[in-house]
């Protein structure tokens, strides 16, 4: 028979911390400078670099690559990046993170079987670039073609959100006298009719543009042939936003009174591009604005022309 002392004894399990050796990862990531005349974005921020370095990766950053996003070499170095002086050194990495599609000169610098991420825009790559990438067995992944498990493209969605919100900021700036505009506020003030913003396309960019314009007090009208998208935007923004399908007579009337027209629609269905006719553009008031968010894909206005940026 157990004594009373043994009966009162209790046992507890105590967890002990076990030291885990950091896994050694040999992958080298390169972040080159972008063309400063046409591209201000960069593949990684210093905060993300710090996370990668902590995980055991090496990150090579070309000097002054962060100037366009207002990050210094010192900031990247403090985050663990190795600053290199030349384009050539960065392109010796195993994995290249770019924004713009690689040029022929950059592909020539890459080692065989290098992996490169960028907005490839494959339809704009020359046959010489594609042939050299094939010869070197370069693994090229296009941000715009990557989808998550839901079928959504996280990169395209993020860029579309930025485009939509910034289009309203740009419109407000261009409407001011300082930039040769009509000298009106985008949202208007009490006693003055609000500025009229017409958005063609109820996707992510169009929705963000509508939100930003409504927040400033503008009168917003959104057009799309996808009823589910129109229903979603009405659910998110309420009855303050006017929605309609793409009816020629209705479009003509709203274009006549619009102060700003934002085009964010690329396809009218899965196979046919959508273009706003030059006849509709001629109906617009003098001094009104057109902002084409689909210029990189050929534009959604017949009057859109490819821009030639200095560089």
N, C-alpha and C positions, 0 to 999 in steps of 0.2 A: 504494500500500500504506500502511495506517494505521500511524502510529508507536505505540510502546508506551505513550506518555503518553495518547494519545487512546483507546486500547483500555481503559485502566483508569478512564476517566471514567464516573461514574454520575450519573443524574438522579433526583431525588425530587420527588414532587408534595406541595406544602404547602397545607393547607387554611387559608383566611383567613376570619375571622368577618365576617359582613355585618350591618350594623345594620338591624334591621327596625322600621319605625315602628309604634307601637301603634295598632291599629284604633280609630277613634272610634265608640263605640256610644252612641246617643241614648236607648236604652230606660231608663225610670225605674221603679224597683221600690219599692212602698210597703208598709210593715209597720205596720198599725194596732194599737192596744191591743185586747186581747180583754176580754170581760166577766169581771172578776176573780172574780165569785161562782161562775161555772160553768166557767171555762176558764183553766188555768195554762200551757198550751203556747203556743209562738210559732213563727212561720213560719221564721225563720232565726236561727242562732247568730252571735255576732260573728266566729267563724272563717270561716264561710261568707260573711258580708258582706265580709270582707277579700278573699276570692277573687274575688267579683263586682266589687268596686271596682277591683281590679287588672286585671280583664278589660275595664274601661272603662265599666261600668254605674254609674248613680247609684242610691243606696239611701236612701230617706226612711224614718225611724223616728219614730213618734209618741213623745213623751216619756213615760218610765216604762213603755213597752211590755214591757221585759225584766224588770220587777220580779217577775213570777210565776215566772221561771226563774232568778232571782238574778243577773241581769246588769244593771249600771248603764248609764245613758245615756253616761257617760264611756267605758266599755269599748267600747260600740258606736261612739262618735265616734272613738276611737283606731283602730278597724278601718276607718274611712272612711265610716261612715254619717252622713247629715245629719239632725240632730235637729230635728223640727218640733213646734210647740206644740199644734196642733189636729187633730182627727179629719178635718176638711174638707181640710186641706192634704195629708194622706196619700192621700186618695181621689182626688186629682188626678193620681196616677201612672198610667203606662201599664199596669202589671202590679201587681195587689194580691195579696199572700200572706197569707191568713188561715188560721185553724184552724176556728172555728165558721162555719156558713153565714151569708152576709150578711143583715142586717136590711133592712127597707124603707127606713129612714132612710139606711143606708149606700149602698144602691143609688141613692137619690136624689142622693147626693153624687158618684157616679161620672160621669165624662165618657162620652159615647157611644163605643162600641166598645172600652171598657176590657176587659182580661182579668183575671179573678179566679180564683185557686186556693183551694179550701177543701174541708173535708168537707161537701159540699153537703146531703146527706141530702134529696134532692129530694122525697121523699114528705112531708116536714115543711114545705116551703116553701109559703107562702100563694099564692093565685091572684094577689093584688095584686103580690107580689114577682116572680112569674114573668112577669106582663104587663108590668111596668115594665122588667125585664131584656130582654124581647123588643123592646119599643119602642125602647130605647137600643142594641139590638144588642150587648148585653154577651156576651163570650165567657166562659162559666163552665165550669171544669173541676173535676170532683170527684175528690179524691184516691182515694176508695174505688172508683172505676171505671177507674182507670188501670192498665193491665197492661203487663208487659215482653214481650220476644220469646218467652218460655217460657209465657206465659199467666198468670203469677203477678202478684199485685198487691203491689209492694214496700212501699207505704204501709200497706196493711191487714196485711201480714205483720209489719212492724215493730211496729205497734200491738198486734197479737195476742201477739207475744212479750213485750212489756212487760206486757200484761194478765195473761198466764198466770203470769209470774214474780212480779208484785206481788200477785196474788191469794193466794199462799201466805204472803207477808209480812204481808198484811192479816189472814189467818186466824190466824196465830200471835199477832198483836197482840190480836185480838178474843177469843181463847180465854183470855187472861190475866185475873187478878182485877182489874187496874187498869181494865179496860173492861167489867166486869160479866160476864166469861166464867166458864167452869167451873174456871179456875185450873189448867189442864194445859198441859204443853209440847207443841208440835205434833209433835215427833219422839219424845218419851219418853226414858227413861233406862234403863240396865241394871236388870233386875228388875221393870220396869213395862211393861205392854202398850203398844205404840206407838199413837199416834193414828191413826185410820182416815180416810183421805181418799178420797172417791169423786168421780171426774171423769166427767161425761157429755159426750162429744165428744172425739175423738182428733185434732183439727186442730192448728194451730200453737199456739194458746193452751192447749189441753189438754195437749199435749206438754210445753210449757214449765212448766206447773203441776206435771205429774208429775215432771219432772226436779228442780224445786225441792223438792217434798215428799219425794222419795226421798233427796235430799242431806241433809235434816234427820232422816232416820230414820223417817219415817212409813210406814204400810202403805197402799199406793196401789192403787186399783182403777179401771180405765178402761173406759168403755162407749161403743160406737159400732156402727152397723150396716154401716160400711164396713170390710170385712175387710182391704183393702190398708192402710188407716190403722192398724189394730190390729197388722198384721204389721210395719209400719214402726216403730211405737212399741216393740214387743217387740224388734226388731232394735237400736234405739238404746239402750234402757234395760235390756235383758236380762230374765231370768226373775224378777227381784225385783218386777216390776209385774204385777198380775193384769189380764187383758183378757177382755172378753166382749161379745157382741152384746146388743142391748136386749131382753132377755127379761123380761117383767113379774114373774114369780115370783122370778127372781134379783135384780132391782132391788129388789123389796120387802124381801128378806132383808138386802141390804147397806145399804139406807136405815135399817133398824132399828138397825144397829150403827155407822153412820157418825157421826163427830164433825164432819166438814166435807164438804159436797156443793158441788161447783163445776159450774155449768152453762155449757158453752161451745159448745153445739150449736144451730145455727139451723134447719137443714133435715134432715128424715129422708130426703128424696130431693130432686131438683132443683125440685120444685114444691110440696111440702107442708112447712109449718112443724112443728117438733117442740116439744111441750110436756110437761113433767113434771107429772103430775096432782096435784091437791091431796090426793087420797087417799094418794099416796106420801109427800107432805110430812108428813101426819099420823102416819105410821109412825115418824118420826124421834124420837130421844131429846130430852128437855128439855135446853136449853142448847146443842144442836148448831147449826152454822152453815150458812146457804145463801149462796153468792156467785154472782150471776147476771151473767156476762160478756156476755150478749146483751141487756141491758136497753135499749140504744139502738135495737135492732131489734125491740122488743116483748117481749123476755124469753123464756127457755125454761122457765119455771115458771108454772103457772097462777096461782100466788099472787103473782107479781110485779106491782107497781103502779108507774106512772110517778112518779118523784120530783119534787117541787116544790122547787127550790133557792131560797134567799133571794137577792134581787137586785133 
